[in-house]
Amino acid sequence: MKFFGINPESFGQLGIFGRQILQCGNRDAIIKVEFLRPYGLVYLDQIMLKDCEKYPTKKLYSSYPKANRYLKQCGFRHLKNGVALSDPFPQNYIIKIERFLKGTESLEEHFVDWVNKNVIQFIPKCSGELEKQIVEKMWEIVINAHRHSECKFGVSICGQFYPKKGYFEIAFFDCGYGIPTVVKRHKALKRGEMDYKCIEWAMKKGTSTK
């Protein structure tokens, strides 16, 4: 997994991007990065959704044509017009950004249909029952975000297949409160409770922040 850059430093960099974007105010934001991965893309999608509530015309772009091309092919709606683009990437390996909002009619049906059309093709062939469980686990991520984290902008999802490495990545991100914050403010726990106490409480059967 190290080869693909999924490590604490990578996720820490996302936080830096987020602060840089917010500090730009109503000016277009620039990220100085040549390559982007699905987990970075969904993060940027949610951050820009949040920021564009205040600055509706704000856009984002990279100083590198490759990153701009990737943003464009992934359907990133906040990409600045007229930026330099590299040659296209193979589109059939890219899963465009899809956003799943709470309260949307037939949300589960839409999600299952989307996964079957966009994700299943990249997963090794398996039994129908195992395939069903994979879809169910992905849906659980989305519905848990809706139930617990109060994600105003829903859950952004995108993915990419890396054929030379035989590796598929799918990323989920929302701008909600997150489990630690929601657990800490629950009425069953004392204000300012230690993290390990929150974890102990959350792991007990029957406890929930729902």
TIRO-2110 file (N, C-alpha, C; in Angstrom, 1 decimal):
// TIRO-2110
0.8, -1.2, 0.0, N, 1, A
0.0, 0.0, 0.0, CA, 1, A
0.9, 1.3, 0.0, C, 1, A
2.1, 1.2, 0.5, N, 2, A
2.9, 2.4, 0.5, CA, 2, A
3.2, 2.9, -0.9, C, 2, A
3.3, 2.0, -1.8, N, 3, A
3.6, 2.4, -3.2, CA, 3, A
2.5, 3.4, -3.7, C, 3, A
1.3, 3.2, -3.2, N, 4, A
0.2, 4.1, -3.7, CA, 4, A
0.0, 5.3, -2.8, C, 4, A
0.8, 5.5, -1.8, N, 5, A
0.8, 6.7, -1.1, CA, 5, A
-0.3, 6.9, 0.0, C, 5, A
-0.9, 5.8, 0.4, N, 6, A
-1.9, 5.9, 1.5, CA, 6, A
-1.2, 5.7, 2.8, C, 6, A
-0.9, 6.9, 3.4, N, 7, A
-0.2, 6.9, 4.7, CA, 7, A
-0.6, 8.1, 5.4, C, 7, A
-0.3, 8.2, 6.7, N, 8, A
-0.6, 9.4, 7.5, CA, 8, A
-0.2, 10.8, 6.9, C, 8, A
1.0, 10.8, 6.3, N, 9, A
1.5, 12.0, 5.7, CA, 9, A
0.6, 12.4, 4.5, C, 9, A
0.1, 11.5, 3.7, N, 10, A
-0.8, 11.8, 2.6, CA, 10, A
-2.1, 12.5, 3.1, C, 10, A
-2.6, 11.9, 4.1, N, 11, A
-3.9, 12.4, 4.7, CA, 11, A
-3.6, 13.8, 5.4, C, 11, A
-2.5, 13.9, 6.0, N, 12, A
-2.1, 15.2, 6.5, CA, 12, A
-2.0, 16.3, 5.5, C, 12, A
-1.5, 15.9, 4.3, N, 13, A
-1.4, 16.9, 3.2, CA, 13, A
-2.8, 17.4, 2.8, C, 13, A
-3.8, 16.5, 2.9, N, 14, A
-5.2, 16.9, 2.5, CA, 14, A
-5.6, 18.0, 3.4, C, 14, A
-5.3, 17.9, 4.7, N, 15, A
-5.6, 19.0, 5.7, CA, 15, A
-5.0, 20.3, 5.3, C, 15, A
-3.7, 20.2, 4.8, N, 16, A
-3.1, 21.5, 4.3, CA, 16, A
-3.8, 22.1, 3.1, C, 16, A
-4.2, 21.2, 2.2, N, 17, A
-4.9, 21.7, 1.0, CA, 17, A
-6.2, 22.4, 1.5, C, 17, A
-6.9, 21.8, 2.4, N, 18, A
-8.1, 22.3, 2.9, CA, 18, A
-8.0, 23.7, 3.5, C, 18, A
-6.9, 23.9, 4.3, N, 19, A
-6.7, 25.2, 4.9, CA, 19, A
-6.3, 26.2, 3.9, C, 19, A
-5.5, 25.8, 2.9, N, 20, A
-5.1, 26.7, 1.8, CA, 20, A
-6.3, 27.2, 1.0, C, 20, A
-7.2, 26.3, 0.7, N, 21, A
-8.4, 26.6, 0.0, CA, 21, A
-9.3, 27.6, 0.7, C, 21, A
-9.5, 27.4, 2.0, N, 22, A
-10.4, 28.2, 2.8, CA, 22, A
-9.7, 29.6, 3.0, C, 22, A
-8.4, 29.7, 3.1, N, 23, A
-7.7, 30.9, 3.3, CA, 23, A
-7.7, 31.9, 2.0, C, 23, A
-8.1, 31.3, 0.9, N, 24, A
-8.2, 32.1, -0.3, CA, 24, A
-9.4, 33.0, -0.4, C, 24, A
-10.3, 32.8, 0.5, N, 25, A
-11.5, 33.7, 0.5, CA, 25, A
-12.3, 33.5, -0.8, C, 25, A
-12.6, 34.6, -1.5, N, 26, A
-13.4, 34.5, -2.7, CA, 26, A
-12.5, 34.3, -3.9, C, 26, A
-11.2, 34.2, -3.8, N, 27, A
-10.3, 34.0, -4.9, CA, 27, A
-10.2, 32.6, -5.3, C, 27, A
-9.9, 32.3, -6.5, N, 28, A
-9.7, 30.9, -7.0, CA, 28, A
-8.6, 30.3, -6.2, C, 28, A
-8.7, 29.0, -5.9, N, 29, A
-7.6, 28.3, -5.1, CA, 29, A
-6.7, 27.5, -6.0, C, 29, A
-5.5, 27.5, -5.7, N, 30, A
-4.5, 26.6, -6.5, CA, 30, A
-3.9, 25.6, -5.6, C, 30, A
-3.7, 24.4, -6.1, N, 31, A
-3.0, 23.3, -5.3, CA, 31, A
-1.8, 22.9, -6.1, C, 31, A
-0.6, 23.0, -5.5, N, 32, A
0.6, 22.7, -6.3, CA, 32, A
0.9, 21.2, -6.1, C, 32, A
0.2, 20.4, -6.9, N, 33, A
0.4, 19.0, -6.8, CA, 33, A
0.2, 18.4, -8.3, C, 33, A
1.1, 17.5, -8.7, N, 34, A
1.0, 17.0, -10.0, CA, 34, A
0.1, 15.8, -10.2, C, 34, A
0.0, 15.0, -9.1, N, 35, A
-0.9, 13.8, -9.2, CA, 35, A
-1.9, 13.8, -8.1, C, 35, A
-3.1, 13.3, -8.5, N, 36, A
-4.2, 13.2, -7.5, CA, 36, A
-4.7, 11.8, -7.5, C, 36, A
-5.2, 11.4, -6.3, N, 37, A
-5.7, 10.1, -6.2, CA, 37, A
-7.2, 10.2, -5.8, C, 37, A
-8.0, 9.2, -5.9, N, 38, A
-9.4, 9.3, -5.6, CA, 38, A
-9.7, 9.9, -4.2, C, 38, A
-8.9, 9.4, -3.2, N, 39, A
-9.2, 9.9, -1.9, CA, 39, A
-9.0, 11.5, -1.8, C, 39, A
-8.0, 12.0, -2.6, N, 40, A
-7.8, 13.4, -2.6, CA, 40, A
-8.9, 14.1, -3.3, C, 40, A
-9.4, 13.5, -4.4, N, 41, A
-10.4, 14.1, -5.2, CA, 41, A
-11.7, 14.3, -4.4, C, 41, A
-12.2, 13.3, -3.7, N, 42, A
-13.4, 13.4, -3.0, CA, 42, A
-13.3, 14.4, -1.8, C, 42, A
-12.1, 14.5, -1.2, N, 43, A
-11.9, 15.5, -0.2, CA, 43, A
-12.0, 16.9, -0.8, C, 43, A
-11.4, 17.1, -1.9, N, 44, A
-11.4, 18.5, -2.5, CA, 44, A
-12.9, 18.8, -3.0, C, 44, A
-13.6, 17.8, -3.4, N, 45, A
-15.0, 18.0, -3.8, CA, 45, A
-15.8, 18.5, -2.7, C, 45, A
-15.7, 17.8, -1.5, N, 46, A
-16.5, 18.2, -0.3, CA, 46, A
-16.0, 19.6, 0.2, C, 46, A
-14.7, 19.9, 0.3, N, 47, A
-14.2, 21.1, 0.8, CA, 47, A
-14.7, 22.3, -0.1, C, 47, A
-14.7, 22.1, -1.4, N, 48, A
-15.2, 23.1, -2.3, CA, 48, A
-16.7, 23.3, -2.2, C, 48, A
-17.5, 22.2, -2.0, N, 49, A
-18.9, 22.4, -1.8, CA, 49, A
-19.2, 23.2, -0.6, C, 49, A
-18.4, 23.0, 0.4, N, 50, A
-18.6, 23.7, 1.7, CA, 50, A
-18.2, 25.2, 1.5, C, 50, A
-17.1, 25.5, 0.8, N, 51, A
-16.6, 26.8, 0.6, CA, 51, A
-17.5, 27.6, -0.3, C, 51, A
-18.0, 26.9, -1.3, N, 52, A
-18.8, 27.6, -2.3, CA, 52, A
-20.2, 28.0, -1.8, C, 52, A
-20.6, 27.6, -0.7, N, 53, A
-21.8, 28.2, 0.0, CA, 53, A
-21.6, 29.7, 0.2, C, 53, A
-20.4, 30.0, 0.6, N, 54, A
-20.1, 31.4, 0.9, CA, 54, A
-19.6, 32.1, -0.4, C, 54, A
-18.8, 31.4, -1.2, N, 55, A
-18.3, 32.0, -2.5, CA, 55, A
-18.7, 31.2, -3.7, C, 55, A
-19.9, 31.4, -4.2, N, 56, A
-20.5, 30.5, -5.2, CA, 56, A
-19.7, 30.4, -6.5, C, 56, A
-18.9, 31.5, -6.8, N, 57, A
-18.2, 31.4, -8.1, CA, 57, A
-16.7, 31.0, -8.0, C, 57, A
-16.3, 30.6, -6.8, N, 58, A
-14.9, 30.2, -6.5, CA, 58, A
-14.6, 28.9, -7.3, C, 58, A
-13.4, 28.8, -7.8, N, 59, A
-12.9, 27.6, -8.5, CA, 59, A
-11.6, 27.1, -8.0, C, 59, A
-11.2, 26.0, -8.4, N, 60, A
-9.9, 25.4, -8.0, CA, 60, A
-9.2, 24.9, -9.2, C, 60, A
-7.8, 24.9, -9.1, N, 61, A
-7.0, 24.3, -10.2, CA, 61, A
-5.7, 24.0, -9.7, C, 61, A
-4.9, 23.3, -10.5, N, 62, A
-3.5, 22.9, -10.1, CA, 62, A
-2.5, 23.6, -11.0, C, 62, A
-1.3, 23.7, -10.5, N, 63, A
-0.3, 24.3, -11.3, CA, 63, A
0.3, 23.3, -12.3, C, 63, A
-0.2, 22.1, -12.3, N, 64, A
0.3, 21.0, -13.1, CA, 64, A
-0.9, 20.5, -14.1, C, 64, A
-0.6, 20.5, -15.4, N, 65, A
-1.7, 20.0, -16.4, CA, 65, A
-2.2, 18.6, -16.1, C, 65, A
-1.4, 17.7, -15.6, N, 66, A
-1.9, 16.3, -15.3, CA, 66, A
-3.0, 16.3, -14.3, C, 66, A
-2.8, 17.1, -13.2, N, 67, A
-3.8, 17.1, -12.2, CA, 67, A
-5.0, 17.8, -12.7, C, 67, A
-4.9, 18.8, -13.5, N, 68, A
-6.1, 19.4, -14.1, CA, 68, A
-6.9, 18.5, -15.0, C, 68, A
-6.1, 17.7, -15.8, N, 69, A
-6.8, 16.7, -16.6, CA, 69, A
-7.5, 15.7, -15.8, C, 69, A
-6.9, 15.2, -14.7, N, 70, A
-7.6, 14.2, -13.9, CA, 70, A
-8.8, 14.8, -13.2, C, 70, A
-8.8, 16.0, -12.8, N, 71, A
-10.0, 16.7, -12.2, CA, 71, A
-11.1, 16.8, -13.2, C, 71, A
-10.7, 17.1, -14.4, N, 72, A
-11.7, 17.3, -15.5, CA, 72, A
-12.4, 15.9, -15.9, C, 72, A
-11.5, 14.9, -16.0, N, 73, A
-12.1, 13.6, -16.4, CA, 73, A
-12.9, 12.9, -15.3, C, 73, A
-12.6, 13.3, -14.1, N, 74, A
-13.4, 12.8, -13.0, CA, 74, A
-14.7, 13.5, -12.7, C, 74, A
-14.9, 14.6, -13.5, N, 75, A
-16.2, 15.3, -13.4, CA, 75, A
-16.2, 16.3, -12.2, C, 75, A
-15.0, 16.8, -11.9, N, 76, A
-14.9, 17.8, -10.8, CA, 76, A
-15.5, 19.1, -11.2, C, 76, A
-16.6, 19.5, -10.6, N, 77, A
-17.4, 20.6, -11.1, CA, 77, A
-16.8, 22.0, -10.7, C, 77, A
-15.8, 22.0, -9.9, N, 78, A
-15.2, 23.3, -9.5, CA, 78, A
-13.9, 23.6, -10.1, C, 78, A
-13.6, 22.9, -11.2, N, 79, A
-12.3, 23.2, -11.9, CA, 79, A
-12.4, 24.5, -12.7, C, 79, A
-11.4, 25.3, -12.6, N, 80, A
-11.4, 26.6, -13.2, CA, 80, A
-11.3, 26.4, -14.8, C, 80, A
-12.0, 27.2, -15.5, N, 81, A
-12.1, 27.2, -16.9, CA, 81, A
-10.7, 27.7, -17.5, C, 81, A
-10.3, 27.1, -18.7, N, 82, A
-9.2, 27.6, -19.4, CA, 82, A
-7.8, 27.2, -18.8, C, 82, A
-7.8, 26.2, -17.9, N, 83, A
-6.5, 25.8, -17.3, CA, 83, A
-5.8, 24.9, -18.3, C, 83, A
-4.5, 24.8, -18.1, N, 84, A
-3.7, 23.9, -19.0, CA, 84, A
-4.0, 22.4, -18.6, C, 84, A
-4.2, 21.6, -19.7, N, 85, A
-4.5, 20.2, -19.5, CA, 85, A
-3.5, 19.3, -20.2, C, 85, A
-3.2, 18.2, -19.6, N, 86, A
-2.3, 17.2, -20.3, CA, 86, A
-3.1, 16.4, -21.2, C, 86, A
-2.5, 15.4, -21.9, N, 87, A
-3.2, 14.5, -22.7, CA, 87, A
-4.2, 13.7, -21.9, C, 87, A
-5.3, 13.2, -22.4, N, 88, A
-6.3, 12.4, -21.6, CA, 88, A
-5.8, 11.1, -21.1, C, 88, A
-6.3, 10.7, -19.9, N, 89, A
-6.0, 9.4, -19.4, CA, 89, A
-7.1, 8.4, -19.9, C, 89, A
-6.8, 7.1, -19.8, N, 90, A
-7.9, 6.1, -20.2, CA, 90, A
-9.1, 6.3, -19.4, C, 90, A
-10.2, 6.7, -20.0, N, 91, A
-11.4, 7.0, -19.2, CA, 91, A
-12.1, 5.8, -18.6, C, 91, A
-11.9, 4.6, -19.3, N, 92, A
-12.6, 3.4, -18.8, CA, 92, A
-12.0, 2.9, -17.5, C, 92, A
-10.9, 3.5, -17.0, N, 93, A
-10.3, 3.1, -15.7, CA, 93, A
-10.7, 4.1, -14.6, C, 93, A
-11.4, 5.1, -15.0, N, 94, A
-11.8, 6.2, -14.0, CA, 94, A
-13.3, 6.1, -13.7, C, 94, A
-13.6, 6.2, -12.4, N, 95, A
-15.0, 6.3, -11.9, CA, 95, A
-15.2, 7.7, -11.5, C, 95, A
-16.1, 8.4, -12.2, N, 96, A
-16.3, 9.8, -12.0, CA, 96, A
-17.0, 10.0, -10.6, C, 96, A
-16.8, 11.3, -10.1, N, 97, A
-17.4, 11.6, -8.8, CA, 97, A
-18.9, 11.5, -8.8, C, 97, A
-19.4, 10.8, -7.8, N, 98, A
-20.9, 10.7, -7.6, CA, 98, A
-21.1, 11.1, -6.2, C, 98, A
-22.2, 11.9, -6.0, N, 99, A
-22.6, 12.4, -4.7, CA, 99, A
-23.9, 11.8, -4.2, C, 99, A
-24.0, 11.2, -3.0, N, 100, A
-25.2, 10.7, -2.5, CA, 100, A
-25.7, 11.5, -1.4, C, 100, A
-26.8, 12.2, -1.6, N, 101, A
-27.4, 13.1, -0.6, CA, 101, A
-28.5, 12.4, 0.2, C, 101, A
-28.5, 12.7, 1.5, N, 102, A
-29.5, 12.2, 2.4, CA, 102, A
-30.9, 12.7, 2.0, C, 102, A
-31.9, 11.9, 2.0, N, 103, A
-33.2, 12.3, 1.7, CA, 103, A
-33.6, 12.2, 0.2, C, 103, A
-32.6, 11.8, -0.6, N, 104, A
-32.8, 11.7, -2.0, CA, 104, A
-33.8, 10.5, -2.3, C, 104, A
-34.7, 10.6, -3.1, N, 105, A
-35.7, 9.6, -3.4, CA, 105, A
-35.0, 8.3, -4.0, C, 105, A
-35.3, 7.2, -3.5, N, 106, A
-34.8, 5.9, -4.0, CA, 106, A
-33.2, 5.9, -3.9, C, 106, A
-32.7, 6.4, -2.8, N, 107, A
-31.3, 6.6, -2.6, CA, 107, A
-30.6, 5.2, -2.7, C, 107, A
-31.1, 4.2, -2.0, N, 108, A
-30.4, 2.9, -1.9, CA, 108, A
-30.4, 2.3, -3.3, C, 108, A
-31.5, 2.4, -4.0, N, 109, A
-31.6, 1.8, -5.3, CA, 109, A
-30.6, 2.4, -6.3, C, 109, A
-30.6, 3.8, -6.2, N, 110, A
-29.6, 4.5, -7.0, CA, 110, A
-28.2, 4.1, -6.7, C, 110, A
-27.9, 3.9, -5.4, N, 111, A
-26.5, 3.6, -5.0, CA, 111, A
-26.1, 2.2, -5.6, C, 111, A
-27.0, 1.2, -5.4, N, 112, A
-26.8, -0.2, -5.8, CA, 112, A
-26.6, -0.2, -7.3, C, 112, A
-27.5, 0.5, -8.0, N, 113, A
-27.4, 0.5, -9.5, CA, 113, A
-26.0, 1.2, -9.9, C, 113, A
-25.6, 2.2, -9.2, N, 114, A
-24.4, 2.9, -9.5, CA, 114, A
-23.2, 2.0, -9.3, C, 114, A
-23.2, 1.3, -8.2, N, 115, A
-22.1, 0.3, -7.9, CA, 115, A
-22.0, -0.8, -8.9, C, 115, A
-23.1, -1.3, -9.3, N, 116, A
-23.2, -2.4, -10.3, CA, 116, A
-22.6, -2.0, -11.6, C, 116, A
-22.9, -0.7, -12.0, N, 117, A
-22.5, -0.2, -13.3, CA, 117, A
-21.1, 0.3, -13.3, C, 117, A
-20.6, 0.8, -12.2, N, 118, A
-19.3, 1.4, -12.2, CA, 118, A
-18.2, 0.8, -11.4, C, 118, A
-18.5, -0.1, -10.4, N, 119, A
-17.5, -0.6, -9.5, CA, 119, A
-17.3, -2.1, -9.7, C, 119, A
-18.4, -2.9, -9.8, N, 120, A
-18.3, -4.3, -9.9, CA, 120, A
-17.3, -4.8, -11.0, C, 120, A
-17.2, -4.1, -12.1, N, 121, A
-16.4, -4.6, -13.2, CA, 121, A
-14.9, -4.6, -12.8, C, 121, A
-14.5, -3.9, -11.7, N, 122, A
-13.1, -3.8, -11.3, CA, 122, A
-12.8, -4.8, -10.2, C, 122, A
-13.8, -5.5, -9.7, N, 123, A
-13.6, -6.4, -8.6, CA, 123, A
-13.4, -7.8, -9.2, C, 123, A
-12.5, -8.6, -8.7, N, 124, A
-12.3, -10.0, -9.2, CA, 124, A
-13.6, -10.8, -9.2, C, 124, A
-13.8, -11.6, -10.2, N, 125, A
-15.1, -12.4, -10.2, CA, 125, A
-15.2, -13.2, -8.9, C, 125, A
-16.4, -13.2, -8.4, N, 126, A
-16.7, -13.9, -7.2, CA, 126, A
-18.2, -14.4, -7.2, C, 126, A
-18.6, -15.1, -6.2, N, 127, A
-19.9, -15.6, -6.1, CA, 127, A
-20.9, -14.5, -6.0, C, 127, A
-22.1, -14.7, -6.4, N, 128, A
-23.2, -13.7, -6.3, CA, 128, A
-23.4, -13.2, -4.9, C, 128, A
-23.3, -14.2, -3.9, N, 129, A
-23.5, -13.8, -2.5, CA, 129, A
-22.4, -12.9, -2.0, C, 129, A
-21.1, -13.2, -2.4, N, 130, A
-20.0, -12.3, -1.9, CA, 130, A
-20.1, -11.0, -2.6, C, 130, A
-20.5, -10.9, -3.9, N, 131, A
-20.7, -9.7, -4.6, CA, 131, A
-21.7, -8.8, -3.9, C, 131, A
-22.8, -9.5, -3.5, N, 132, A
-23.9, -8.8, -2.8, CA, 132, A
-23.4, -8.2, -1.4, C, 132, A
-22.5, -8.9, -0.7, N, 133, A
-22.0, -8.4, 0.5, CA, 133, A
-21.1, -7.2, 0.3, C, 133, A
-20.3, -7.3, -0.8, N, 134, A
-19.4, -6.1, -1.1, CA, 134, A
-20.3, -4.9, -1.3, C, 134, A
-21.3, -5.0, -2.0, N, 135, A
-22.2, -3.8, -2.3, CA, 135, A
-22.8, -3.4, -0.9, C, 135, A
-23.3, -4.3, -0.1, N, 136, A
-23.9, -4.0, 1.2, CA, 136, A
-22.9, -3.2, 2.1, C, 136, A
-21.7, -3.6, 2.1, N, 137, A
-20.7, -3.0, 3.0, CA, 137, A
-20.4, -1.6, 2.5, C, 137, A
-20.4, -1.4, 1.2, N, 138, A
-20.2, 0.0, 0.6, CA, 138, A
-21.4, 0.9, 1.0, C, 138, A
-22.6, 0.3, 0.9, N, 139, A
-23.8, 1.1, 1.2, CA, 139, A
-23.8, 1.4, 2.7, C, 139, A
-23.3, 0.5, 3.5, N, 140, A
-23.2, 0.8, 5.0, CA, 140, A
-22.4, 2.0, 5.3, C, 140, A
-21.3, 2.2, 4.5, N, 141, A
-20.5, 3.4, 4.7, CA, 141, A
-21.3, 4.7, 4.4, C, 141, A
-22.0, 4.7, 3.4, N, 142, A
-22.9, 5.8, 3.0, CA, 142, A
-23.9, 6.1, 4.0, C, 142, A
-24.7, 5.1, 4.4, N, 143, A
-25.8, 5.3, 5.3, CA, 143, A
-25.3, 5.6, 6.7, C, 143, A
-24.2, 5.1, 7.1, N, 144, A
-23.7, 5.5, 8.4, CA, 144, A
-23.3, 7.0, 8.5, C, 144, A
-22.7, 7.5, 7.4, N, 145, A
-22.4, 8.9, 7.3, CA, 145, A
-23.7, 9.7, 7.4, C, 145, A
-24.7, 9.3, 6.7, N, 146, A
-26.0, 10.0, 6.8, CA, 146, A
-26.6, 10.0, 8.2, C, 146, A
-26.5, 8.8, 8.8, N, 147, A
-27.2, 8.7, 10.2, CA, 147, A
-26.4, 9.4, 11.3, C, 147, A
-25.1, 9.4, 11.2, N, 148, A
-24.3, 9.8, 12.4, CA, 148, A
-23.5, 11.1, 12.2, C, 148, A
-23.1, 11.4, 11.0, N, 149, A
-22.1, 12.5, 10.9, CA, 149, A
-22.8, 13.9, 10.4, C, 149, A
-24.1, 13.8, 10.2, N, 150, A
-24.8, 15.0, 9.8, CA, 150, A
-24.1, 15.7, 8.6, C, 150, A
-23.8, 14.9, 7.5, N, 151, A
-23.1, 15.4, 6.4, CA, 151, A
-24.1, 16.2, 5.5, C, 151, A
-24.0, 17.5, 5.5, N, 152, A
-24.8, 18.4, 4.8, CA, 152, A
-24.8, 18.2, 3.3, C, 152, A
-23.6, 17.9, 2.8, N, 153, A
-23.4, 17.7, 1.3, CA, 153, A
-23.3, 16.3, 0.9, C, 153, A
-23.8, 15.4, 1.7, N, 154, A
-23.9, 14.0, 1.3, CA, 154, A
-22.5, 13.4, 1.4, C, 154, A
-22.3, 12.3, 0.6, N, 155, A
-21.1, 11.5, 0.6, CA, 155, A
-20.6, 11.5, -0.9, C, 155, A
-19.3, 12.0, -1.1, N, 156, A
-18.7, 12.0, -2.4, CA, 156, A
-17.9, 10.7, -2.6, C, 156, A
-18.1, 10.1, -3.7, N, 157, A
-17.4, 8.8, -4.0, CA, 157, A
-16.8, 8.9, -5.4, C, 157, A
-15.6, 8.4, -5.6, N, 158, A
-15.0, 8.2, -6.9, CA, 158, A
-14.0, 7.1, -6.8, C, 158, A
-13.4, 6.7, -7.9, N, 159, A
-12.5, 5.6, -7.9, CA, 159, A
-11.6, 5.5, -9.1, C, 159, A
-10.6, 4.6, -9.1, N, 160, A
-9.7, 4.4, -10.2, CA, 160, A
-9.1, 3.0, -10.2, C, 160, A
-9.0, 2.5, -11.4, N, 161, A
-8.3, 1.2, -11.5, CA, 161, A
-6.9, 1.4, -12.1, C, 161, A
-5.9, 0.8, -11.5, N, 162, A
-4.5, 0.9, -11.9, CA, 162, A
-4.1, -0.5, -12.5, C, 162, A
-4.3, -0.6, -13.9, N, 163, A
-4.2, -2.0, -14.5, CA, 163, A
-2.8, -2.6, -14.4, C, 163, A
-1.7, -1.8, -14.4, N, 164, A
-0.4, -2.3, -14.3, CA, 164, A
-0.1, -2.9, -13.0, C, 164, A
-0.8, -2.5, -11.9, N, 165, A
-0.6, -3.0, -10.6, CA, 165, A
-1.7, -3.9, -10.1, C, 165, A
-2.7, -4.0, -11.0, N, 166, A
-3.9, -4.8, -10.6, CA, 166, A
-4.5, -4.3, -9.3, C, 166, A
-4.6, -3.0, -9.2, N, 167, A
-5.1, -2.4, -7.9, CA, 167, A
-6.3, -1.5, -8.2, C, 167, A
-7.3, -1.6, -7.4, N, 168, A
-8.5, -0.7, -7.6, CA, 168, A
-8.7, 0.1, -6.3, C, 168, A
-8.9, 1.4, -6.4, N, 169, A
-9.2, 2.2, -5.3, CA, 169, A
-10.5, 2.9, -5.4, C, 169, A
-11.3, 2.8, -4.3, N, 170, A
-12.6, 3.6, -4.3, CA, 170, A
-12.6, 4.4, -3.0, C, 170, A
-12.9, 5.6, -3.1, N, 171, A
-12.8, 6.5, -1.9, CA, 171, A
-14.2, 7.2, -1.6, C, 171, A
-14.4, 7.3, -0.3, N, 172, A
-15.6, 7.9, 0.2, CA, 172, A
-15.2, 9.1, 1.1, C, 172, A
-15.9, 10.2, 1.0, N, 173, A
-15.6, 11.3, 1.9, CA, 173, A
-16.9, 12.1, 2.2, C, 173, A
-17.0, 12.6, 3.4, N, 174, A
-18.1, 13.6, 3.7, CA, 174, A
-17.5, 14.6, 4.7, C, 174, A
-18.2, 15.8, 4.7, N, 175, A
-17.7, 16.9, 5.6, CA, 175, A
-18.6, 16.9, 6.9, C, 175, A
-19.1, 15.8, 7.3, N, 176, A
-19.8, 15.8, 8.6, CA, 176, A
-18.9, 15.9, 9.8, C, 176, A
-19.6, 15.7, 11.0, N, 177, A
-18.8, 15.9, 12.2, CA, 177, A
-17.8, 14.7, 12.4, C, 177, A
-18.1, 13.5, 12.0, N, 178, A
-17.2, 12.4, 12.3, CA, 178, A
-17.6, 11.7, 13.6, C, 178, A
-17.3, 10.4, 13.6, N, 179, A
-17.6, 9.6, 14.8, CA, 179, A
-17.1, 10.2, 16.1, C, 179, A
-15.8, 10.6, 16.2, N, 180, A
-15.3, 11.0, 17.5, CA, 180, A
-16.1, 12.2, 18.1, C, 180, A
-16.4, 13.2, 17.3, N, 181, A
-17.1, 14.3, 17.7, CA, 181, A
-18.5, 14.0, 18.2, C, 181, A
-19.2, 13.1, 17.4, N, 182, A
-20.6, 12.8, 17.7, CA, 182, A
-20.7, 12.0, 19.0, C, 182, A
-19.7, 11.0, 19.2, N, 183, A
-19.7, 10.2, 20.4, CA, 183, A
-19.4, 11.1, 21.6, C, 183, A
-18.5, 12.0, 21.5, N, 184, A
-18.1, 12.8, 22.7, CA, 184, A
-19.2, 13.7, 23.2, C, 184, A
-20.1, 14.1, 22.3, N, 185, A
-21.2, 15.0, 22.7, CA, 185, A
-22.5, 14.2, 23.1, C, 185, A
-22.4, 12.9, 23.1, N, 186, A
-23.6, 12.1, 23.4, CA, 186, A
-23.9, 12.3, 24.9, C, 186, A
-25.2, 12.3, 25.2, N, 187, A
-25.6, 12.6, 26.6, CA, 187, A
-25.2, 11.5, 27.5, C, 187, A
-24.9, 10.3, 27.0, N, 188, A
-24.5, 9.2, 27.9, CA, 188, A
-23.1, 9.3, 28.4, C, 188, A
-22.3, 10.2, 27.9, N, 189, A
-20.9, 10.4, 28.2, CA, 189, A
-20.7, 11.8, 28.9, C, 189, A
-19.8, 11.9, 29.8, N, 190, A
-19.5, 13.1, 30.5, CA, 190, A
-18.8, 14.1, 29.5, C, 190, A
-19.0, 15.4, 29.7, N, 191, A
-18.4, 16.4, 28.8, CA, 191, A
-16.9, 16.3, 29.0, C, 191, A
-16.1, 16.3, 27.9, N, 192, A
-14.7, 16.2, 27.9, CA, 192, A
-14.1, 14.8, 28.3, C, 192, A
-14.9, 13.8, 28.1, N, 193, A
-14.5, 12.4, 28.4, CA, 193, A
-13.3, 12.0, 27.6, C, 193, A
-12.4, 11.2, 28.2, N, 194, A
-11.2, 10.8, 27.6, CA, 194, A
-11.5, 9.9, 26.3, C, 194, A
-10.7, 9.9, 25.3, N, 195, A
-10.9, 9.2, 24.1, CA, 195, A
-11.1, 7.7, 24.4, C, 195, A
-10.3, 7.1, 25.2, N, 196, A
-10.4, 5.7, 25.4, CA, 196, A
-11.7, 5.3, 26.1, C, 196, A
-12.3, 6.2, 26.9, N, 197, A
-13.6, 5.9, 27.5, CA, 197, A
-14.7, 6.0, 26.4, C, 197, A
-14.5, 6.9, 25.5, N, 198, A
-15.5, 7.0, 24.4, CA, 198, A
-15.5, 5.7, 23.5, C, 198, A
-14.3, 5.2, 23.3, N, 199, A
-14.1, 4.0, 22.5, CA, 199, A
-14.8, 2.8, 23.2, C, 199, A
-14.5, 2.7, 24.5, N, 200, A
-15.1, 1.6, 25.3, CA, 200, A
-16.6, 1.7, 25.2, C, 200, A
-17.2, 2.9, 25.3, N, 201, A
-18.6, 3.0, 25.3, CA, 201, A
-19.1, 2.7, 23.9, C, 201, A
-18.5, 3.1, 22.9, N, 202, A
-18.9, 2.9, 21.5, CA, 202, A
-18.9, 1.4, 21.1, C, 202, A
-18.0, 0.6, 21.8, N, 203, A
-17.8, -0.8, 21.4, CA, 203, A
-18.8, -1.7, 22.2, C, 203, A
-19.5, -1.1, 23.1, N, 204, A
-20.5, -2.0, 23.9, CA, 204, A
-21.7, -2.3, 23.0, C, 204, A
-22.2, -3.5, 23.1, N, 205, A
-23.3, -3.9, 22.3, CA, 205, A
-24.5, -3.1, 22.7, C, 205, A
-25.2, -2.6, 21.7, N, 206, A
-26.4, -1.8, 21.9, CA, 206, A
-26.3, -0.3, 22.0, C, 206, A
-25.0, 0.2, 22.1, N, 207, A
-24.8, 1.6, 22.2, CA, 207, A
-24.8, 2.2, 20.8, C, 207, A
-25.3, 3.4, 20.6, N, 208, A
-25.3, 4.0, 19.3, CA, 208, A
-25.6, 5.5, 19.5, C, 208, A
-25.1, 6.3, 18.5, N, 209, A
-25.3, 7.7, 18.5, CA, 209, A
-26.5, 8.1, 17.6, C, 209, A
-27.2, 7.1, 17.0, N, 210, A
-28.3, 7.3, 16.1, CA, 210, A
-29.4, 8.1, 16.8, C, 210, A
END
